Amino acid sequence: MQYSDSLNFPIKCPDGSLVYPNGRRKYKNDGWIWKWGKKKVEWAIKNKFIEFRKSNKKQSGWSVCYKNYLLVDNEGNLIIDHDLNEIAESFVKFAKEQKFSVYL
């Protein structure tokens, strides 16, 4: 990802303190940015796609962790069975083309 000032903003931690990218306490253009913009981060916190963990290694004392879920996309939409079938069929086709031993 390329640096963008719009992705270098504070996130409010559970204790009310603010954390910037890479665990900083203040704004600084050091190349670190969040993966998502402000609105997406707010949505992610509300929907548990971001988790806060205490950290002794971060200046702010917090580590902000993005979560990925197996059966939902990053908008919270359920990936329904037919989508999984399409994914599985595509993988089997790819595996056969690549001559994976399990598909020989």
Residue, then its C-alpha position, 0 to 999 in steps of 0.5 A: m500500500q502507498y502512503s496516504d494522509s487520509l489513512n493516517f488518523p487516530i483510532k479510539c481504544p477501549d480505554g479512551s486513548l487514541v492510537y495512530p498507525n504502528g501504535r503511535r500516540k501522535y500524528k507523524n508521517d513515517g509511512w505507516i497507515w491503516k489498511w482501511g479509511k475512517k468509515k470502514v474502521e468505525w464499521a469494523i469496530k462496531n462489527k468486531f472486524i477490529e480487535f484491540r490488544k494490550s501491547n507492551k511493544k507499542q508506544s500507545g500500549w495498544s495493538v489494533c488487529y484486523k480480523n478475517y472471517l471464513l464465511v463472511d466478506n469484509e462487508g459482513n455479508l454472508i458467503i452463501d453455499h453456492d458461492l462456496n461451491e463455485i470457489a471449491e469447483s474453481f479450486v479443483k479445476f486449478a488443482k487438476e491443471q497444476k497436477f496436484s498429486v491428490y487430483l491425479 
